[in-house]
Amino acid sequence: MELGEFVGRRPFPAAGLLLGLTRRCPLSCAHCSTGSDMTVRERPDAGHLTRFVDSFTPDDRPDVVMLTGGEPLLLPALVEELSASARRAGSRTALLSGMFFARSPRIPAPVLRAITAVDHFSASLDVHHEREVGRADVFRALHRIREAGVAVSFHLTGTGPSDPYLADITRAVEAEFGGQVPSLVNEVRPFGRAASWARPARTGPAPDAVSPCSMAAWPVVAFDGTVLACCNQDTVDLRPVPDHLYLGHIATDDWAAVRRRALESPVLRMIRTVGPVHLAARSGAPPRDGSYCDGCRALGGDARVAAGARAVASGATGALLDLAAARRGAAGGPQGVVRRHGCAAYAPLVVAGPAPADAVRAPVSGGSR
């Protein structure tokens, strides 16, 4: 499974599922959104995770299951078990790793077995990771994983399109792998250890503007087993969860229940169709301070918002609106998804092949390294 395949599915509700296997990580990167390190013990119950994934059926399952953390490869046997279960139902699996194991000349056997159990492997690389795991070591490990027959990609992070590190690393990836390994490029956001120095998350549009959010499409299993409607780090970490973003808990709910709530909620349908700012404005809710995501979180418990969403997005009509919004969100393919939700200047790199002429190719002023 190539990177572009699952990125292109991102706007479709319940087409994917994000599983945070652990918050622990052998690295302590300065920008880590989850604040992960080896002292953190928070993780979902493995038995609950297994039962939840076992509840997938060929007729009711996510297309893609993304295994992440922390560092999911600290639990290689669990990765193998979850991937095998998901595959039996017809789901495909992807895994994102910080590449701690690349510091060794050879990939440890349990780690390699876990990697070869998934359908796609993505290596996280940025200026902060490189201070702990060298670029050459990461490249060497990726070559070995490709030789094992696993599709691979890079998840690159920088301060924005003018970051000289991003220009440098994307050139290096292209040269090392001949343009055959795609990259998803994102910008650091002010969560976890980056909260004190990263740029604020994007602010919302004008109250009358329509700005749909595809990030409210794929359910997320947080580190305490709570299932959430979006991957915003504050939503993942803070409790209580806003009512409209709570989808259940893996200790008590199966995939069918979570999927039904994600698909049938009128408020989530409206967030995916017109966005939280427009939904609040049309419902008569007051403007909210803070970022776009802060405004969305603030909608929980507002009876006016819930009533306004029910009036427009209930039943079959709401389902059609939701599907139309997903198709619009996917119309530009995986590059279009990255332009809206990642680092737009590097969107062409999400699909493997020689870099297009309009991709950023040289360091420019600004950024950091």
Summary of the structure (lengths in Angstrom):
residues: 369
radius of gyration: 19.9
end to end distance: 32.7
largest distance: 60.3
contacts: 1309
relative contact order: 0.16
helix: 44%
strand: 13%
